[in-house]
Amino acid sequence: MEIQTKQYLTRAEAADYLTDCGYPTGKGTLQKIASTGGGPRYRIFGSRALYTPDDLLRWAEDRCSEVKASA
């Protein structure tokens, strides 16, 4: 039996990951939108919210506008 591992990031790690990828996001922002809605998908393990890098990047890309050229 092959066990697949999936990387999960805590909320603080998720904020750092998004910032490192060019999407400046704070831990507090992720916490707020987790309760109000509209944030990236996450799972709860114990008392921790866990995010996957794929879900974080998908959410960040969905929030970006289309590329625009200057006039």
C-alpha positions in Angstrom: 0.0 0.0 0.0 1.4 3.4 -1.0 0.8 6.3 1.3 0.4 9.6 -0.3 1.4 12.6 1.6 -0.2 16.0 1.1 1.4 19.2 2.3 -0.7 21.3 4.6 0.2 24.8 5.8 -1.0 26.4 9.0 -2.6 29.8 8.7 0.7 31.7 9.5 2.6 29.5 7.0 -0.2 30.1 4.5 0.1 33.8 4.8 3.9 33.6 4.5 3.5 31.3 1.4 1.2 33.7 -0.3 3.4 36.7 0.4 6.5 34.8 -0.9 4.5 34.0 -4.1 3.8 37.7 -4.6 0.4 38.0 -3.0 0.9 40.0 0.2 -1.5 38.5 2.7 -1.5 38.5 6.5 -2.5 35.8 9.0 -5.2 38.1 10.3 -6.7 38.5 6.8 -6.9 34.8 6.4 -8.5 34.4 9.8 -11.1 37.1 9.1 -12.1 35.8 5.7 -12.3 32.3 7.1 -15.1 33.5 9.3 -16.8 35.9 6.9 -16.5 33.9 3.7 -14.7 34.3 0.4 -11.3 33.0 1.5 -9.3 30.0 0.3 -10.5 26.4 1.1 -9.2 25.0 4.3 -9.6 22.1 6.6 -9.7 22.0 10.4 -7.5 19.6 12.3 -8.0 20.0 16.0 -8.0 23.7 16.5 -5.9 24.6 13.4 -6.9 25.7 10.0 -4.9 23.9 7.3 -4.4 25.1 3.7 -2.9 23.4 0.7 -0.6 25.4 -1.5 -2.8 24.7 -4.6 -5.9 26.1 -2.9 -4.0 29.2 -1.8 -2.7 29.9 -5.2 -6.1 29.2 -6.9 -7.8 31.6 -4.5 -5.1 34.3 -5.0 -5.3 34.0 -8.8 -9.1 34.2 -8.7 -8.9 37.5 -6.8 -6.5 39.2 -9.3 -7.7 41.3 -12.2 -6.9 40.5 -15.8 -3.5 41.8 -17.1 -4.0 45.3 -18.4 -1.8 47.3 -20.8 -1.2 51.0 -20.1 -2.9 53.3 -22.6 
